Amino acid sequence: MSRIAAAVVLAGLLLIPPALDSYQVYLLSLTLVWSLLALSMGLLVGFVGEINFGQAGFVGIAAYVSSLLRIDFGISFWLAAPVALAAVVLVAALIGVITLRLRGPFFVLVTLAFGEIVRIVLANWQDVTNGPIGLRGIAPPEGLFGIDFAGKLAFYYLALVVTVATSVALAVIVRSRTGRLLVALREDELLAAFVGVAVMRQKVIGLCISAVVAGLGGVLIGPLLSVISPGQFTIFASVDMLVMVIVGGVGTLSGPLIGAVFLVYVPEVVQFAHEYRPVLMGALLILATMFLPGGLVGLMRAMVARGGVRPSVGAGGVRGG
Amino acid sequence: MIAQQLANGVVLGSIYALSALGFTLIFGAARVVNFAYGALLMLGGFATLLLTQSAGLGFFVALPLAMLIMAGAGVLVFYLVVRPVLGRGDLAVLLVTTGLLYILREGAIIVFGTEPRQIDMGVEGIVEIGDVVITNQRLVVIGCLVVLVGLLYVVLYRLRIGKALRAVAQNRAGAEAIGLNINRVTAFAFAVSGGLACAAGGLLGAIYAAEPDMGDLPLLKSFVIVIFGGLGSVPGAIVGGLAIGLIETLSGAYISFAFKDGFTFVVLIAVLLFRPTGLFSSRMT
């Protein structure tokens, strides 16, 4: 059932965009980048059992390192991106070793501090990062194997390939030994340690995988928006990712994807004033946590299990997705 | 010069200590982190501002009144937002209070606008002690810390509900077993916390300005302070608040002003590495 649905969605994502105008293609690319970020947060919340308010810090490091390598040193996107990802993994491993001994609120607080430190450095290290103004005129990725990525549509397909490949890789990882160990840790760390799981190592691995996925989103942001600035990588961005995960469904991989679609398109469709967005995010976070613990995915599963769509329950939530 | 910086640090640290006290009380009583705490502080600042400006009350009448209002707001936060998810783990509480932070903070931007507005304390003049110059306004801040800490100790050690609060903080199951109403005690902790947040907000608004994002940094600093001093510890919050105020002022003056907030977080990470339970790890003693 879900495989058929995934195949239909994928076919649509492959075939429809050439017929859309460039703004719609841009929105789709934006959704894909947010999907990567939501996936990275979803992996942490759902499988490591922690919230990282510094997740946007990983995204920011990847975006800045890859863009600076291209602008200052003229290195190709295809070389700069892996270097940026390596940098993010290094930072994540370091942060993980320091913080993952702490649980719950302690971990959250330190990640919050980490995110703030990244933002402060990005905003104040004028000589390198150009301060609060940020970097401008980031070019699309250079051509590779005769494929030109300069157009919006080509970039969209690049983002699509990255997102699909990441989703597949995460699906494999989640079902692998690493994924099962992570779930065991999340459920009962003491018991897991007792039966011989290397607790710290597994958690650091989980954080690093999450950071790589966030970094993939980060290296795509520069070419997508052509501008990056410290203001994009604040705790607000991390909370946006979190809302996507919670609204979509914790503990699944389809949840963050659906959440990303929901949160990019609902504001587009509703067309309310931009300033109301954070208030709406807050309300969504509270309502979803209280009344929709399984997220939209849980809601859909419940409806399928019940054998019929009940508009009174689902219509408001599913329409946007 | 150094004495002047120390004095500035103590003033800043007093506000931090007040803010951290309210934050740590909730952690002690309910074992939850209230992410909306900074927003309550901000609302306290605006409540004080409105009472002085629109209602024309003097600062020293308006502030206690605002603290009572915000104590009520704290109780509302507990019953409407926190309690419904309390049995579902840390994550759920973090999520709902983060949601509340967004609603209050961004709601305040829509209602009040982003322009900073100063609260008129009605206190003028300066005091000179040697080379050190302190405005009377800033002495009021230190005075408020002393008075409120005194009151807090009376509440925690003399009043029945305060003793119940300490009992719940020390042993939740035990407190429940002897018949304490945990919900009511926790609601009381949220009330005291709301009052203290309001005091910090009102004083910040008088010394700097009331604005919708004024609670952001105190929230982050409160985190750092309660980790520094030990989560749930009252003396830890006071000493930690003063220490962080001093560290920030001194590092801002002598190392780098732009990175002064960064130093606080470096201190945080250092404390977590070397003394993860904080400097005063015993809770609510």
Contacts between the chains, C-beta under 8 A, distances in Angstrom:
chain1	res1	chain2	res2	distance
A	45	B	91	7.3
A	49	B	91	7.5
A	51	B	91	6.6
A	51	B	94	6.0
A	51	B	95	7.9
A	98	B	269	6.3
A	98	B	272	6.9
A	98	B	273	6.3
A	99	B	272	7.2
A	101	B	276	7.1
A	102	B	272	6.7
A	102	B	276	6.8
A	104	B	90	4.1
A	104	B	91	7.8
A	105	B	27	7.5
A	105	B	32	7.7
A	105	B	33	4.1
A	105	B	90	6.1
A	105	B	94	7.3
A	105	B	231	7.5
A	106	B	227	7.0
A	106	B	231	7.8
A	106	B	272	7.4
A	106	B	276	7.7
A	108	B	33	7.0
A	108	B	94	6.2
A	109	B	33	7.5
A	109	B	223	4.4
A	109	B	224	7.7
A	109	B	227	6.3
A	109	B	268	7.7
A	110	B	268	7.0
A	110	B	269	6.8
A	110	B	272	6.2
A	112	B	220	6.6
A	112	B	223	6.7
A	113	B	220	7.2
A	113	B	223	7.5
A	113	B	224	7.0
A	113	B	265	4.0
A	113	B	268	5.2
A	113	B	269	6.8
A	114	B	265	7.7
A	116	B	220	6.4
A	116	B	261	7.1
A	116	B	262	7.8
A	116	B	265	5.9
A	117	B	262	5.7
A	117	B	265	5.2
A	117	B	266	7.7
A	120	B	258	7.9
A	120	B	259	6.5
A	120	B	261	6.0
A	120	B	262	4.8
A	121	B	262	7.3
A	124	B	258	4.4
A	124	B	259	6.2
A	239	B	98	6.1
A	239	B	102	6.9
A	242	B	95	7.3
A	242	B	98	7.4
A	246	B	95	6.1
A	275	B	106	7.3
A	275	B	109	6.9
A	275	B	110	6.1
A	276	B	106	7.8
A	276	B	110	7.3
A	278	B	102	5.0
A	278	B	105	7.5
A	278	B	106	3.9
A	279	B	102	6.5
A	279	B	103	5.3
A	279	B	106	4.6
A	279	B	107	5.7
A	279	B	110	7.3
A	281	B	99	7.6
A	281	B	102	5.5
A	282	B	98	7.5
A	282	B	99	4.2
A	282	B	100	6.5
A	282	B	101	6.9
A	282	B	102	2.9
A	282	B	103	3.9
A	282	B	104	8.0
A	282	B	106	7.1
A	283	B	99	6.7
A	283	B	103	6.0
A	284	B	99	7.4
A	285	B	95	5.6
A	285	B	96	7.1
A	285	B	98	6.1
A	285	B	99	3.3
A	285	B	102	7.0
A	286	B	81	6.5
A	286	B	95	7.7
A	286	B	96	4.9
A	286	B	99	3.8
A	286	B	100	6.5
A	286	B	103	7.6
A	289	B	85	6.1
A	289	B	92	5.5
A	289	B	95	4.4
A	289	B	96	5.2
A	289	B	99	7.2
A	290	B	84	5.7
A	290	B	85	6.2
A	290	B	96	6.8
A	293	B	88	7.7
